[in-house]
Amino acid sequence: MMKTVVQLQNVSKVIKGKTIIDNLSFDVYEGEVFGFLGPNGAGKTTTIRMMVGLMNISKGDVLISGKSIKKNFEGAIKDVGAIVENPELYKFMSGYQNLKHFARMQKGVTEERMKEVIELVGLTGRINDKVKTYSLGMRQRLGLAQCLLHKPKLLILDEPTNGLDPAGIREIRAYIRKLAQEEGMAVIVSSHLLSEMEMMCDRIGIIQSGKLVDVQQVRDFVEGSEQIYHFEVNEAGKIRPVLNVLDPGIKFETKGSEIQIALTKEQVPNVIRALVEADVEIYSVMPVSKTLEDRFLEMTNEKGEIVHA
């Protein structure tokens, strides 16, 4: 059974009578990357600020390793490493000096642990260079190293790939996956970059206008209950009557000899059988992979309202 590292219990934030975060509840487990996904202004950073004690919780609680952020802040926060927005670094100092300075604020960070973390984030060759000479990706990695010095059980990263080029994004994604798999850490990543979240996360929670829309495994969320299947046939004109007899609720679209039909896995053999019996020649049937972006746009419309799939 997976060990729960973080529990959000009916967390709400009210500012000047307006509910910004509305009754959020979800758990995050050891060794998983949990994606916190939503458009800008949905409440991701506000939620993260409450989780790390930078903002008071109006209602509810956050438990980290079973300890309450509200009642036992020091006990709960010692298990957390976090970068909220951008890592704060002294640019005139070297990467090593930055880490050393940060290590002094933590109990029991040894020289050996510092070397271990520098190697883990891939900065061994540049750690003695001044931070002002670092690329944005290297600064993000140094920020990660700071977070990891005290061996946290939970890593929280708010928009960790912001402003990075594709190589930097891929680098950070690889380190995040490595930390979850090899260090057994629970990682919460907030972002609005849908393709990145799809490649990085095990599960995602979608937040919209301060409310949690859904929490699912990335694969289940992307596929949903229905999938689009691409059929290539000889006579597209025969499709409509066949599908109407089989199930009038089936959605489909025709483009010349190609048809896209929304089906559950169980419906596919029935549709193929019905088409063959109607003398439709089928040349190919292929599932069309949905992306996280497709599903996200299905669930949240442009007005910012919640749309339940």
N, C-alpha and C positions, 0 to 999 in steps of 0.2 A: 504493500500500500504506500502511495506517495505521501511524503511528509509535507504538511501545510506550513509554509513560511510566513505568508501574509494573509490576513483576513480583513477585508473592509466590511464593516457591519453598519448598514443603513446610514452611510456618511452623507451629510448635507452641509451646504454652506449658504448662509443667507447674508447678503450685504445690502444695507439700507432697505430692508423689507423685501428685497428681490431674491428669489431662490436661484442661485448660480449653479449649485450642484444638488441634485435631487435624489436622495435615498439610494446611493450607490452601494451595492453589495457584490463582492466576488472574492475568490481565494486564488492564491498563486502558490505553486508547489516547487519543492526542491528540484533542481536540475532542469527546469523548463524556462523557455523564453516566452513571456506573455506580452503580446502586443496590445498597447492601449491606443486605439485608433479613433480618429475623428477629425472633422474639418477644423480649421483655425477658429478659435473662439468657442469650441464645444465644451471646454472645461477640463482639458487634459492637464495643463500646467497647474491650475488651481487645485485639482485633486492631488497631484504629486506634492505640491507645497504643503498641503495638509498632512500628507503621509510622512513628510520629513520634519514636521514641526515648524515650518516657516510661516504657517497660517493656522489660526485656530479653527477647530472643527465646531460648527454650530450645533450639529446633532449627530449621534452615532459615535463610532470609535474605529480605530485602526489597531489591529494586533499584529506585532512582528515577533515571531518566535514565541507566541503566546503572551507577550507583554504589551500592555496598553500604552499607546503614544500619549494619551491624555493623563493617565494615572502614574505611569512609570516611564517618563520620557527618556531619561538617561539609560535605563535598562534596555528599552526597545531600540533606541537609535544606535547603540553600540554594534548592532548586527547589520547596519545599513551602510552602503557606499552609494553616493548619488552625485550625478551632475545634472543640475537644473539649469536649462538653457545652455550656457557655455562654461567650460572650465576656466576658473580664475587662476592665472599663472603670473609669476614675476618674469617679465620678458628679458630683463637685464641680467638675470641669473641663469645658470646652466640648468638643464633638465634635472641633473643629479641634485643640485642645490635646492631646487624647488621641492623635490621629493624628501630630501633631508629635513627641510623646514617643516613640511607637512607631517613627517614621521615623529617629530618632537611633540606634536599635539596628541599623539596616540600612545597608549601604554603598550610596551613590549614589542615594538617594531625593531627587529634586529637588522644588522647589516646584511645578513644572509637573506632575509625576507625581501629587502630592497633589491638585491641582485636578482632574486627569483622573479619578482614582479617586472623588473626592467626587461628581463629575458622574455617573459610571458607576453608582453605587449610589443616586443620586437624593436626596442630602442637601444640595445647594447652598444651598437656602433656610434650612436649620436648623443648618448646621455650626458656627455661632458661639454657639449656645444651649448651656446646660449640659446634660450627659447626663442629669441627674436629671429634666429636663422631657421626655425622650424616651419614646415608647411602646416596648413590647417589640419591635415590628417594626423601629423606627428603630435600636434598640440592636443588633439582629441585623445590620442593614445597615452600621452603623458597624464592627461586628466583621468583617464581610466586607471593608470598605474597608481595615482593618488588614492582613488576610491578603493583599490584592492589591498593596500598596505596592511590593513588590520584584519584581513581575511573575513570580510563580511559574508553573511548568509544570504543577503539580499542586495542586488545591484539595481539602482533606478537610474535610467538614462532618458532625459527629456530631449527629444529631437537630436539624437547623437550624430546623425549624418548631415545635419544642416550645413549648407555651404560647401560640402565636400565634392570633389570631382568623382567620376565613376570608379576610379582606382581606389580612392580613399574610402568611398562607401563600401566597396567590396572588402577592403581591409578590416574596417570596423565590424562589418557583419561577421567576418570569419572569427574575430576575437570574441565577439559576444557569444557565438555558438560554442566556441572552445571553452569559455568560462562555464557555461551551463553544463556541457557534457563532461568535461574533465575535472572541474572543481566542484561540481554538484550544486552550483549556485542557482538561486532563483533570480531571474532577470526580468525586470519590467522595462519595456521600451515604449516610449510614446512617439507617435509620428503621424504625419498625414501622407507619407510616401507609400502608397499602397503596394507597389511591386516589391519594394524592399521588405515590407512587413511579411509579405507572402513567402519570401525566401528565408527570412530570419526566424520567424516565430513558430512555436508549437500550437499555441492557442491565441485567439484574439478576442478582445472585448471592444465593442463599438460604443462610443459615447456620442450623443447628439443632443445639443441644447441642455447639457447638464444631466441627462438621463442615460442609463445604460440600455442600449437597444437589445444587445444579445452577447453571449459569450459562447464560443464554439471552437473546436479544433479547426485549424486553418483549412485542412483538406475537406472536412465536412461542410464548413461554411462556404467554401468556394463552389463545391459541387451541388450543395443543397439537395433537396429531395428529387428534383428533376434535372435532367441534363439535355443539352441540345445535341441531336444526332443529325449528321449530314448524309442525306441519301442522294445517290446519283441513279436516275432511272431513265427509261426510254420514253414514257408518256406521263408527263407531270399532270396533265389534265384529268387523269383517272384518280389522282390522290384524294381530292376533296370528298367525293362520294364514299370512297372506301373508309376514310377516317371518320366521316360522319356516322356511318353505320356502326363502326367499332366503338367510338367514344366521341360524342359531339364536343366534349370539353377539351380535346387535344388541340394545342396551338401549333400552327405551322406556317411556313413562308415559302413560296416557290420563286425560283429565279431560273427560267429556262428549264433545263432538264435536272436542275439541282433543287433539292427541297431540304429545308431545315425544320426538324420536328422536335418539340419539347416533350421528352418522355421520361418515365421512371425506368430503371433497369428491367423491371419485370414486364413492362409493356412492349419492349423492343421485339421479342420473338413473335408476339401476337400481331404486331403491325407488319412485320416481314411476311408472316404466313398469309395475312389478309391481302397484301399487295400481290403476292405470288398467285394466290387463288383468283385474283382479278386480272390475271395475265399481264401484270406490270413486270417488266424485266428490270431487276436491280443489279447495277454494276458495282456499287460500293456502298458500305454503311460505315461511317466513322463518327466517334464521339468528338464533339468540339469542346475543348477545355475552356471553362470559364476562368476569368481572372478574378482576383480579389476586388479589383476596381469594378468589374461588372456587378458583382454581388453587393458591393458597398453602395453603388448608385441605385441598385434596385431597392435597397432598404432605406435609403435616405434621399428624399427628393431635394430639389434645388432651393426650396423655400426654407429649409432647415427644420422641417417637421419630421417626426419619426414615421417611417413606413414599415410596418411589420410584414416580412415576407411570408 
